[in-house]
Structure formats: structure tokens, C-alpha cells
Amino acid sequence: MKAETFFKELAELCEKLTATRRRNEKTGLVSVFLKGLRREEVSAAVPLILGWIFPEVEKKTLTVGFSTLSRVTRGGRQTTLSTNPLTILRVYEYFNEMAEVSGSGSRQRKLSLLESLLGQASSLEEKWILKNIFGEMQHGVNEGLMVEAVAKAADVDVEHVRRANMLMGNLGEVAVIALTQGGKDLDEVGIKLFTPVKPMLAEMSYDLGEVLAEHGGRTAFEHKFDGARVQIHKQGLDVRVFSRRLSDVTNSLPEVVELTQGKLKVDEAIVEGEVIAVGRDLKPLPFQDLMRRFKRVHAVHEMVDEIPLKLYLFDILYLNGRQLIDEPYEERWKLLNQLCESRYLARRIVTSSASEAQAFLKEALAEGHEGLMAKALDSLYTPGKRGKKWFKIKPADRLDLVIVAADWGYGRRTGWLSNYHLAAVNPQEHGFDLVGKTFKGLTDEEFKEMTRRLLSLKVSETAHTVHVKPEVVVEVAYNEIQQSPHYRSGFGLRFARITRVRDDKSPSEADTIDRIRFLYERQFQQKGRLLSRETH
């Protein structure tokens, strides 16, 4: 049997990854490293290389704050008497212990564990342990590249690895299967009840005619709700509800559980839908009100009357042991339609007429919804993938951006982090590029809450600015996209203002620089362009 792999070897791999910008070279380095691991090390090494620490589906968190890290690093490391070098599995065990600590005295216990771990680490190992804790690896290896590296290491089709990952939500375990059992066993990975599946994603469109043409002249349009996407797993009376980020939110949504138990006429199923908050007039409430329900873990039943919810189902992925993701959308809809009353389904039409779709869009907006979804009738359900089989149709341009830093306010906002640095995903650099700043859109209470939240994510600070782990996603409205010499992206948002916090979205789901470039160019369909101004 191979000897255990030292954590130093993983740290040295990360150094090599940082030193090259070539994707193929990064893939090769990770591939060779994975092939050299023991079986039980693979599932730990994959998230450690990615900077996740734990598999996505587990939703464990270290909750080690900046102040705790500062106490450890500011005081200097005290090397322990241990002569045994840190291994990958030992580092992973330390992280697990930290994640499991809770209750009274947990902060001091976490501090002790962290001091013990860093006390055994070399300076290079400490560097990459801390980068894992911050989730800031900055070596250019994201989930997509890791999928390719696993496929290369196991000599299997990359699509088999990608699909298994979307179904399991645990790339480390997928890597174990691929490396030890091969492609055949990967192909047998399927949907399991109470293991959430990554949701299928949609492209954005602003042209109903374009959508109809893309879908062969006829498509299904559904109301797009200003709510939170949920995936509901049911087995008898046992019901679990998961968010689009695969978090278990069952305890926060008792009425959704009760509705599923009573109205979904089936023993085993996985269905997908949208939850919205409604007022006493049954009109949709703002998204922020809904998020108050999703975040509530105590006294939930007091909120049921204060912020009632409505559930609209729009898809079914699994039915009584039968996996449905490889069935056409129209067949899945027919099955769903047979299982519950129409009032619990998303409103939809199937049409070839752009004018009929436009009227349906106006109806959705009049009812307080966001817009429409357009779904090709023959579309299979592809977990975690974005494509033109599904489109989002909204009447106004808004962007989902990530807060990467914030400035301290002055005047009435003294003591608050209130000017937010907004960034879009740069897929080429595997990072985030600034596209603007804003202090508009939040209430005083929201400024206070955002200050508390960002300080818990702090990674560094200057006299005026706090730099944070890129974790908070916000929806930003704007008047215009302009060229900007001030930002590396080359773009800046005019009159940016935050419209809501997107706690349902991960940073990787934020809008990209490529989309901002597309929107910038699209502006000139209605506007003139100065001939002296070069396009980006």
C-alpha cells in the first residue's frame, strides 16, 4: 500500500498551479497528483485543492472568523514537539473537528485546534491552509478544470464525470469512483432521494422571436417568479426541501412540507419549483421578505402568519424509482400535471406566436412576477448546465454581482461599510473583476447587517477599505454600461444600485465579464456610437 501523502505535496502542487496560466498544464498537474494518491485521500484532496474544504453537498462550515485567524497569525506560530509531518488526511481531520465544534466555548476550542494545526505546519503549508480557510486559492483551478483533471487521471469521458458530479454534488467521491472503478460505475451514478441535484440553468434572452426560433418555432413559456428555487424530495410522509445551493431549508418552510405531504399524490418523488412570499392580498412580496423566511431557524411558526408562502411547481426529476432527467420536458410536465392540482403549478402556455408570448409576459409582470421562462419541449434536464434549451426573459437589465470589498462610510453612514465594490466573474482568469461601486439601495438596517456580514468575511483591511472573501452576491440595477479606464474589466456601471441580496446564489453563479461585454454592445442597437470611441 502507498504511504500516506504529506500535505506539503499538496501545497507544492498549488504553488506549481499558481506559476502557470496554461489550462492544459494545470489539468495535467492535478491529474498526475490525483493518480498518485491513496483511495481514501482522493475525496479529501479534491475539495482541498479547490479551496472548498468540504464537499458541496455536505454544507459544513468552519465559521472561523478573521479575528480568530488574526489572533493565531499575529502571535506567531509555536512549533509543536510532533515530528510527524502533516498529511492530507490529518489536515482534513483538523478541519472536520473545527466544523463540528459548537456551543459554549466553541470559539476558544476552534482557536486551539487552529493553533495546533498551524503549529505543525511549515510556512508553505500554513500559507495553503489559510488559503483554504479563506476560500481564496487563486491558482486557477475551478470545478470545471477539476472535472477535466479527474477524467484525465481516470482515462474516462469528461462528460461522464461532469454528469456524475451534478447528480452527487460531491466531486471528491466522484473522483474516487472514476479512479478506482472507471467509467462504467460512473454511468451508474443516478439520482438518490434526499441527495439534492444541481439545478438546470438558463440563458438570458430579451427577444421572444429569437427564443422561438432557437426552439424550432414552438416552445413553452412559464411565469418566472421573484422567489427562491427549491427542490423537494418526498418518500411517504418524509419530505426534505433543498435550496438551489443544495442547502437543506426544510425546517424553515413547514408549510411547503405540509403541502407536499397532502397535495403531491405520489409515494416517492423529486419535484422542483419556486417559493414566493405573498401579502394578505396574495400579491408577491419583495425577495428580501422571502429571504427572512429562508434564514429563520428559530421561532419559524411565528413567521408563517407574518410572511406566508406560495409554492409553484414546474418540473419533476424522479418518480417512484424512475429517473426522469433524460425524459423530454413535455413528458415531465405531463407527469407533474397528473400528480397535483393545477393551482400548485407554474402558469404556462405553449405557443408559436411571439405576440401571444408578449401578452403572457405582460400578464406575468402585472401579477408582480419577474418575467417568463422559455423551455424547449424536447429539452432534457441537464443538472448544473446552462444552455439555450431554457431561457430567462426579463424586461429590464440587471446584473448579479459579487461584493469583493467595501469602504467605510462617513456622515450619517459613519461606522458602516456602505460603499460596495462590485465585481463580475472573469472565467478566463478564474477570479472576479471590478465593474463599479455603489452605496445606494439598502436601508439603514440593511447597511448595519451588511457591515456585520462583510466584517465576518474580512481578509485584509486598509485605512478606508475592507477587502472580503467574495461570497455575497447582490442584484444590481443600472442605467447604462460604460467603458471605464479605472477598472481592469474595461467597463463601469452608471448609476448602479443594489436591488436585493441574492443569498440563493453562489459567487460562481454571478454574471460574467463576457455577459457585461455583450450587454454593452447591445446598447448600441438603440443608441449611436462615437466613431472615435473604440469598442472593448
C-alpha positions as CSV (number, residue, x, y, z in Angstrom):
1,M,0.0,0.0,0.0
2,K,1.2,3.5,-0.8
3,A,2.4,5.6,2.1
4,E,0.2,8.5,3.2
5,T,0.6,11.7,1.2
6,F,2.1,14.6,3.0
7,F,0.1,17.9,2.9
8,K,3.4,19.5,1.8
9,E,3.0,17.8,-1.5
10,L,-0.5,19.3,-2.0
11,A,0.9,22.7,-1.1
12,E,3.7,22.3,-3.6
13,L,1.2,21.3,-6.2
14,C,-0.7,24.5,-5.5
15,E,2.5,26.5,-5.9
16,K,3.1,24.9,-9.3
17,L,-0.5,25.7,-10.3
18,T,-0.1,29.3,-9.4
19,A,3.1,29.5,-11.5
20,T,1.3,28.6,-14.8
21,R,-1.6,30.2,-16.6
22,R,-1.9,27.4,-19.1
23,R,-5.1,25.4,-18.6
24,N,-3.8,22.2,-20.1
25,E,-0.7,22.3,-17.9
26,K,-2.9,22.9,-14.8
27,T,-5.1,20.0,-15.8
28,G,-2.1,17.7,-16.2
29,L,-0.5,18.7,-12.9
30,V,-3.7,17.9,-11.0
31,S,-4.3,14.7,-12.9
32,V,-0.8,13.3,-12.1
33,F,-1.3,14.3,-8.4
34,L,-4.6,12.5,-8.1
35,K,-3.3,9.4,-9.7
36,G,-0.6,9.2,-7.0
37,L,-3.0,9.3,-4.0
38,R,-4.3,6.5,-1.9
39,R,-8.0,5.8,-2.4
40,E,-9.1,7.4,0.9
41,E,-7.1,10.5,0.2
42,V,-8.8,11.4,-3.1
43,S,-12.1,12.5,-1.6
44,A,-10.2,14.8,0.8
45,A,-7.7,16.1,-1.7
46,V,-10.1,17.3,-4.3
47,P,-12.0,19.9,-2.2
48,L,-8.7,20.9,-0.5
49,I,-7.2,21.7,-3.9
50,L,-10.3,23.6,-4.9
51,G,-10.4,25.5,-1.6
52,W,-13.8,24.2,-0.7
53,I,-12.5,22.1,2.3
54,F,-15.8,20.1,2.3
55,P,-17.9,18.6,-0.5
56,E,-20.6,21.0,-1.7
57,V,-23.4,18.7,-0.7
58,E,-22.3,18.5,2.9
59,K,-22.7,22.2,3.7
60,K,-20.2,22.1,6.6
61,T,-18.6,25.3,7.5
62,L,-15.6,26.2,9.6
63,T,-17.0,29.5,10.8
64,V,-13.5,30.7,11.7
65,G,-13.6,34.5,11.7
66,F,-11.0,37.0,10.8
67,S,-10.4,37.9,14.4
68,T,-9.7,34.3,15.3
69,L,-7.2,33.9,12.4
70,S,-5.6,37.3,13.4
71,R,-5.0,36.0,17.0
72,V,-3.2,32.9,15.7
73,T,-1.1,34.6,13.0
74,R,-0.4,37.8,14.8
75,G,1.0,35.9,17.8
76,G,3.4,33.9,15.6
77,R,3.4,30.2,15.3
78,Q,4.7,28.0,18.1
79,T,6.0,24.8,16.6
80,T,4.8,21.7,18.5
81,L,7.0,18.8,19.5
82,S,5.4,16.5,16.9
83,T,8.0,15.1,14.5
84,N,5.3,13.5,12.2
85,P,4.8,15.7,9.1
86,L,1.2,16.8,8.3
87,T,-0.6,14.5,5.9
88,I,-3.6,15.4,3.7
89,L,-5.9,13.2,5.8
90,R,-4.6,14.8,9.1
91,V,-5.3,18.3,7.8
92,Y,-8.7,17.2,6.7
93,E,-9.4,15.7,10.1
94,Y,-8.5,19.0,11.8
95,F,-10.9,20.9,9.5
96,N,-13.6,18.3,10.3
97,E,-13.1,18.8,14.0
98,M,-13.3,22.6,13.7
99,A,-16.5,22.3,11.7
100,E,-18.1,20.0,14.3
101,V,-17.3,22.3,17.3
102,S,-20.4,24.2,18.5
103,G,-22.0,25.6,21.6
104,S,-20.4,27.3,24.6
105,G,-16.7,27.8,24.3
106,S,-16.6,26.8,20.7
107,R,-14.6,29.9,19.6
108,Q,-11.8,29.0,22.0
109,R,-11.9,25.4,21.0
110,K,-11.6,26.3,17.3
111,L,-8.8,28.6,18.2
112,S,-7.0,25.8,20.0
113,L,-7.4,23.4,17.1
114,L,-6.2,26.0,14.6
115,E,-3.2,26.8,16.7
116,S,-2.4,23.1,17.0
117,L,-2.7,22.6,13.2
118,L,-0.6,25.6,12.3
119,G,1.9,24.8,14.9
120,Q,2.7,21.6,13.0
121,A,2.8,23.3,9.6
122,S,5.8,24.7,7.7
123,S,5.4,28.2,6.3
124,L,4.4,26.8,2.9
125,E,1.8,24.5,4.4
126,E,0.5,27.4,6.6
127,K,0.1,29.5,3.5
128,W,-2.2,27.0,1.8
129,I,-4.1,26.0,5.0
130,L,-5.0,29.7,5.4
131,K,-6.0,30.0,1.7
132,N,-8.3,27.0,2.2
133,I,-9.9,28.7,5.2
134,F,-10.5,31.9,3.3
135,G,-11.6,30.0,0.2
136,E,-9.1,32.1,-1.8
137,M,-6.8,29.7,-3.6
138,Q,-6.0,32.0,-6.6
139,H,-4.3,29.2,-8.5
140,G,-6.8,29.0,-11.4
141,V,-8.3,25.6,-10.6
142,N,-12.1,25.7,-10.5
143,E,-14.7,23.0,-10.5
144,G,-14.7,22.7,-14.3
145,L,-11.0,22.2,-14.5
146,M,-11.0,19.7,-11.7
147,V,-13.7,17.7,-13.6
148,E,-11.3,17.6,-16.6
149,A,-8.4,16.6,-14.4
150,V,-10.4,13.7,-12.8
151,A,-11.4,12.5,-16.2
152,K,-7.8,12.6,-17.5
153,A,-6.5,10.8,-14.4
154,A,-9.1,8.1,-14.7
155,D,-9.0,8.0,-18.5
156,V,-12.7,8.3,-18.8
157,D,-15.1,10.6,-20.8
158,V,-15.2,14.0,-19.2
159,E,-19.0,14.2,-19.7
160,H,-19.4,11.1,-17.5
161,V,-17.5,12.8,-14.7
162,R,-19.5,16.0,-15.1
163,R,-22.8,14.3,-15.1
164,A,-22.0,12.2,-12.0
165,N,-20.8,15.3,-10.2
166,M,-24.0,17.2,-10.9
167,L,-26.1,14.2,-9.6
168,M,-23.9,13.5,-6.5
169,G,-22.8,17.0,-5.5
170,N,-19.6,15.5,-4.2
171,L,-16.7,15.8,-6.7
172,G,-14.3,14.1,-4.3
173,E,-16.4,10.9,-4.2
174,V,-17.0,11.1,-8.0
175,A,-13.2,11.2,-8.3
176,V,-12.9,8.1,-6.1
177,I,-15.4,6.2,-8.3
178,A,-13.7,7.3,-11.5
179,L,-10.1,6.4,-10.3
180,T,-10.9,3.1,-8.7
181,Q,-13.9,1.8,-10.7
182,G,-13.9,3.5,-14.0
183,G,-16.4,4.9,-16.4
184,K,-19.0,2.1,-16.2
185,D,-19.6,2.7,-12.5
186,L,-19.7,6.5,-13.2
187,D,-22.5,5.9,-15.7
188,E,-24.5,4.0,-12.9
189,V,-24.5,7.1,-10.7
190,G,-28.1,8.3,-10.6
191,I,-30.5,10.4,-8.6
192,K,-31.0,9.4,-5.0
193,L,-33.8,10.6,-2.7
194,F,-32.6,13.2,-0.2
195,T,-29.4,13.9,-2.1
196,P,-30.0,17.2,-3.9
197,V,-29.3,17.5,-7.6
198,K,-27.7,20.7,-9.0
199,P,-30.4,22.7,-10.8
200,M,-30.5,23.1,-14.6
201,L,-29.7,26.6,-15.6
202,A,-31.0,29.0,-18.3
203,E,-29.5,31.6,-20.7
204,M,-30.8,35.2,-20.6
205,S,-32.8,36.5,-23.6
206,Y,-34.6,39.7,-24.4
207,D,-36.1,38.7,-27.7
208,L,-39.1,36.4,-27.8
209,G,-38.7,35.9,-31.6
210,E,-35.2,34.7,-31.0
211,V,-36.3,32.3,-28.4
212,L,-39.0,30.8,-30.6
213,A,-36.5,30.4,-33.5
214,E,-34.0,28.7,-31.2
215,H,-36.7,26.3,-30.1
216,G,-37.8,25.4,-33.5
217,G,-40.7,27.8,-33.8
218,R,-42.7,26.5,-30.8
219,T,-41.9,26.5,-27.1
220,A,-43.4,26.5,-23.6
221,F,-43.5,29.8,-21.6
222,E,-43.8,29.7,-17.8
223,H,-44.2,32.6,-15.4
224,K,-40.8,33.4,-13.8
225,F,-41.3,34.2,-10.1
226,D,-39.4,36.6,-7.9
227,G,-38.8,33.9,-5.4
228,A,-36.4,31.1,-4.4
229,R,-36.0,27.9,-6.3
230,V,-36.5,24.8,-4.3
231,Q,-36.0,21.0,-4.9
232,I,-38.4,18.9,-2.9
233,H,-37.7,15.2,-2.1
234,K,-40.6,13.1,-0.9
235,Q,-40.8,9.5,0.4
236,G,-44.1,8.7,2.0
237,L,-44.6,11.5,4.7
238,D,-40.8,12.1,4.8
239,V,-40.2,15.4,3.0
240,R,-36.9,17.4,2.7
241,V,-36.6,20.8,0.9
242,F,-33.3,22.0,-0.6
243,S,-32.4,25.4,-1.9
244,R,-30.7,26.0,-5.3
245,R,-27.4,26.0,-3.5
246,L,-28.2,22.5,-2.2
247,S,-28.7,23.7,1.4
248,D,-31.4,21.9,3.5
249,V,-34.1,24.5,4.3
250,T,-36.8,22.1,5.4
251,N,-37.1,23.5,8.9
252,S,-37.7,27.0,7.6
253,L,-40.5,26.0,5.3
254,P,-43.0,23.9,7.3
255,E,-46.0,24.8,5.1
256,V,-44.1,23.6,2.0
257,V,-43.5,20.3,3.8
258,E,-47.2,20.1,4.8
259,L,-48.4,21.0,1.2
260,T,-46.1,18.3,-0.3
261,Q,-47.4,15.7,2.1
262,G,-51.0,16.5,1.5
263,K,-51.2,17.5,-2.2
264,L,-48.5,15.7,-4.0
265,K,-50.2,12.4,-4.8
266,V,-47.3,10.1,-5.0
267,D,-45.1,8.0,-2.7
268,E,-41.6,8.8,-4.0
269,A,-40.8,11.9,-6.0
270,I,-38.3,14.7,-6.5
271,V,-40.0,17.8,-7.8
272,E,-38.7,21.3,-8.5
273,G,-40.5,24.6,-8.0
274,E,-40.4,28.2,-6.8
275,V,-41.4,29.5,-3.4
276,I,-42.6,33.1,-3.2
277,A,-43.7,35.2,-0.2
278,V,-47.1,36.8,-0.5
279,G,-49.0,39.6,1.3
280,R,-52.5,39.4,2.6
281,D,-53.8,40.4,-0.8
282,L,-51.9,37.3,-2.1
283,K,-49.6,39.5,-4.3
284,P,-45.9,38.7,-4.3
285,L,-43.8,40.3,-1.6
286,P,-40.2,41.6,-2.2
287,F,-37.5,39.0,-2.4
288,Q,-35.9,40.3,0.8
289,D,-39.0,39.3,2.7
290,L,-38.8,35.8,1.4
291,M,-35.1,35.6,2.5
292,R,-36.2,36.4,6.0
293,R,-38.1,33.1,6.0
294,F,-35.2,31.1,4.4
295,K,-32.8,32.4,7.1
296,R,-35.1,31.8,10.0
297,V,-34.1,28.7,12.1
298,H,-35.8,29.7,15.4
299,A,-39.5,30.5,16.0
300,V,-40.3,29.6,12.4
301,H,-44.0,29.1,13.1
302,E,-44.3,32.8,14.2
303,M,-43.2,33.8,10.7
304,V,-45.7,31.5,8.9
305,D,-48.5,34.1,9.5
306,E,-46.3,37.1,9.1
307,I,-44.8,36.0,5.8
308,P,-47.0,33.4,4.2
309,L,-45.6,31.4,1.2
310,K,-46.9,30.1,-2.1
311,L,-45.4,27.2,-3.9
312,Y,-45.4,26.8,-7.7
313,L,-44.0,23.5,-9.1
314,F,-42.5,23.4,-12.6
315,D,-40.6,20.1,-13.0
316,I,-40.3,16.5,-11.8
317,L,-36.9,14.7,-11.8
318,Y,-37.8,11.4,-10.1
319,L,-40.9,9.3,-9.7
320,N,-41.3,6.1,-7.8
321,G,-37.8,4.8,-8.5
322,R,-37.8,6.1,-12.1
323,Q,-35.2,8.8,-13.0
324,L,-36.8,11.4,-15.3
325,I,-34.0,13.8,-16.2
326,D,-33.4,12.0,-19.5
327,E,-37.1,12.4,-20.5
328,P,-38.2,15.4,-22.6
329,Y,-39.6,18.4,-20.7
330,E,-43.0,18.0,-22.2
331,E,-43.2,14.4,-20.8
332,R,-42.0,15.5,-17.4
333,W,-44.7,18.3,-17.3
334,K,-47.5,15.8,-18.2
335,L,-46.4,13.6,-15.3
336,L,-46.3,16.5,-12.9
337,N,-49.7,17.7,-14.1
338,Q,-51.1,14.3,-13.1
339,L,-49.7,14.4,-9.6
340,C,-51.1,17.7,-8.2
341,E,-53.8,20.3,-8.7
342,S,-53.1,23.0,-11.4
343,R,-53.1,25.8,-8.8
344,Y,-49.8,24.5,-7.5
345,L,-48.2,24.5,-10.9
346,A,-46.5,27.4,-12.6
347,R,-48.8,29.2,-15.2
348,R,-47.7,28.3,-18.7
349,I,-48.6,28.4,-22.3
350,V,-47.2,26.5,-25.3
351,T,-47.2,28.7,-28.4
352,S,-45.6,29.5,-31.8
353,S,-46.8,33.2,-31.6
354,A,-44.4,35.9,-30.4
355,S,-47.4,38.2,-29.8
356,E,-49.1,35.7,-27.7
357,A,-45.9,35.2,-25.7
358,Q,-45.6,39.0,-25.3
359,A,-49.1,39.2,-23.9
360,F,-48.3,36.4,-21.5
361,L,-45.2,38.3,-20.4
362,K,-47.3,41.4,-19.7
363,E,-49.6,39.3,-17.6
364,A,-46.8,37.9,-15.6
365,L,-45.4,41.4,-14.9
366,A,-48.8,42.7,-14.0
367,E,-49.1,39.9,-11.4
368,G,-45.9,41.0,-9.8
369,H,-43.6,38.3,-11.2
370,E,-40.2,38.7,-12.8
371,G,-40.9,37.7,-16.3
372,L,-41.0,34.4,-18.2
373,M,-39.1,31.1,-18.6
374,A,-39.0,29.6,-22.1
375,K,-38.4,25.9,-22.2
376,A,-37.9,23.7,-25.3
377,L,-40.5,21.0,-25.4
378,D,-37.8,18.4,-26.1
379,S,-35.3,19.6,-23.5
380,L,-33.8,17.0,-21.2
381,Y,-32.9,18.0,-17.7
382,T,-29.2,18.7,-17.6
383,P,-28.2,19.3,-13.9
384,G,-25.8,22.2,-13.3
385,K,-25.5,23.1,-17.0
386,R,-26.6,26.4,-18.7
387,G,-27.8,26.3,-22.3
388,K,-30.3,27.5,-24.8
389,K,-32.8,24.8,-24.1
390,W,-34.1,27.1,-21.3
391,F,-34.2,30.9,-21.4
392,K,-34.9,33.6,-18.8
393,I,-36.9,36.5,-20.2
394,K,-36.9,39.7,-18.2
395,P,-37.9,43.2,-19.3
396,A,-35.1,45.1,-17.6
397,D,-31.3,44.6,-17.4
398,R,-30.0,43.7,-14.0
399,L,-26.8,42.0,-13.0
400,D,-25.9,39.6,-10.3
401,L,-22.5,40.8,-9.0
402,V,-20.2,39.9,-6.1
403,I,-19.1,42.2,-3.3
404,V,-15.3,41.9,-3.1
405,A,-14.6,45.0,-0.8
406,A,-16.4,47.9,0.9
407,D,-15.4,51.4,2.0
408,W,-16.2,52.8,5.5
409,G,-18.9,55.4,5.3
410,Y,-18.9,58.9,6.6
411,G,-21.5,61.4,7.8
412,R,-24.7,59.6,8.6
413,R,-23.1,56.3,7.5
414,T,-20.1,56.6,9.8
415,G,-19.4,53.2,11.3
416,W,-20.9,51.2,8.4
417,L,-19.4,49.6,5.4
418,S,-21.6,51.3,2.9
419,N,-19.8,51.8,-0.5
420,Y,-19.6,48.3,-2.1
421,H,-17.1,47.2,-4.7
422,L,-19.0,45.2,-7.3
423,A,-17.3,42.5,-9.4
424,A,-18.3,40.1,-12.2
425,V,-16.9,36.7,-12.8
426,N,-13.8,36.6,-15.1
427,P,-13.9,33.0,-16.4
428,Q,-10.6,33.3,-18.2
429,E,-8.7,34.4,-15.0
430,H,-10.9,32.2,-12.7
431,G,-11.5,35.3,-10.5
432,F,-13.5,38.5,-10.2
433,D,-13.1,41.8,-12.0
434,L,-14.5,45.1,-10.7
435,V,-17.2,46.8,-12.7
436,G,-18.4,49.5,-10.3
437,K,-19.2,50.7,-6.8
438,T,-22.4,51.7,-5.1
439,F,-23.7,52.9,-1.8
440,K,-27.3,53.0,-3.0
441,G,-30.2,50.6,-2.5
442,L,-30.0,49.5,1.1
443,T,-31.9,50.7,4.2
444,D,-30.1,51.7,7.4
445,E,-30.9,48.3,8.9
446,E,-29.6,46.6,5.8
447,F,-26.4,48.7,6.0
448,K,-25.9,47.5,9.6
449,E,-26.5,43.9,8.7
450,M,-24.3,44.0,5.6
451,T,-21.5,45.6,7.7
452,R,-21.6,42.8,10.2
453,R,-21.7,40.2,7.4
454,L,-18.8,41.6,5.5
455,L,-16.6,42.0,8.6
456,S,-17.1,38.3,9.2
457,L,-15.6,37.7,5.7
458,K,-12.7,40.1,6.0
459,V,-9.4,39.0,4.5
460,S,-7.5,42.3,4.8
461,E,-8.0,46.0,5.5
462,T,-6.6,49.4,4.8
463,A,-7.5,52.7,6.4
464,H,-10.6,53.1,4.3
465,T,-11.4,49.8,2.7
466,V,-12.2,46.3,3.9
467,H,-11.4,43.5,1.4
468,V,-13.6,40.5,1.8
469,K,-13.9,36.9,0.7
470,P,-16.1,37.0,-2.5
471,E,-19.2,35.4,-1.1
472,V,-22.1,37.9,-1.0
473,V,-24.0,38.1,-4.3
474,V,-26.2,41.1,-4.9
475,E,-28.6,42.0,-7.8
476,V,-27.7,45.4,-9.2
477,A,-29.8,47.7,-11.4
478,Y,-28.1,50.3,-13.5
479,N,-28.8,52.9,-16.2
480,E,-26.0,52.2,-18.6
481,I,-22.8,50.2,-19.1
482,Q,-19.9,52.5,-20.0
483,Q,-16.3,52.0,-20.9
484,S,-14.0,52.7,-17.9
485,P,-10.3,53.1,-17.7
486,H,-10.5,52.8,-13.9
487,Y,-11.3,49.0,-13.9
488,R,-9.3,46.2,-15.4
489,S,-12.5,44.8,-16.9
490,G,-12.8,48.0,-19.0
491,F,-16.4,48.5,-18.0
492,G,-18.2,50.5,-15.4
493,L,-21.9,50.7,-14.4
494,R,-23.6,54.1,-14.4
495,F,-26.0,54.8,-11.5
496,A,-25.6,51.3,-10.0
497,R,-27.9,50.5,-7.1
498,I,-28.5,47.3,-5.2
499,T,-32.0,45.9,-5.6
500,R,-31.6,42.8,-3.4
501,V,-29.2,40.4,-1.8
502,R,-29.1,37.1,-3.7
503,D,-28.5,34.6,-0.8
504,D,-29.8,31.9,-3.1
505,K,-26.9,32.3,-5.5
506,S,-23.2,31.3,-5.1
507,P,-20.4,33.6,-6.3
508,S,-19.7,31.3,-9.3
509,E,-23.3,31.9,-10.5
510,A,-22.8,35.7,-10.7
511,D,-22.8,37.3,-14.1
512,T,-19.6,37.2,-16.2
513,I,-17.5,39.9,-17.8
514,D,-18.5,38.3,-21.1
515,R,-22.1,39.0,-20.5
516,I,-21.4,42.6,-19.5
517,R,-19.4,43.0,-22.8
518,F,-22.4,41.6,-24.7
519,L,-24.8,44.0,-22.9
520,Y,-22.5,46.9,-23.6
521,E,-22.6,46.1,-27.3
522,R,-26.3,45.6,-27.3
523,Q,-26.9,49.1,-26.1
524,F,-25.8,50.4,-29.5
525,Q,-28.8,48.8,-31.2
526,Q,-30.8,51.8,-29.9
527,K,-28.0,54.3,-29.4
528,G,-25.5,56.0,-31.6
529,R,-21.8,55.4,-31.2
530,L,-19.0,57.9,-31.3
531,L,-16.7,56.9,-34.1
532,S,-13.6,57.9,-32.0
533,R,-14.6,55.5,-29.2
534,E,-13.2,52.0,-29.6
535,T,-15.3,49.1,-28.6
536,H,-13.9,46.8,-25.9
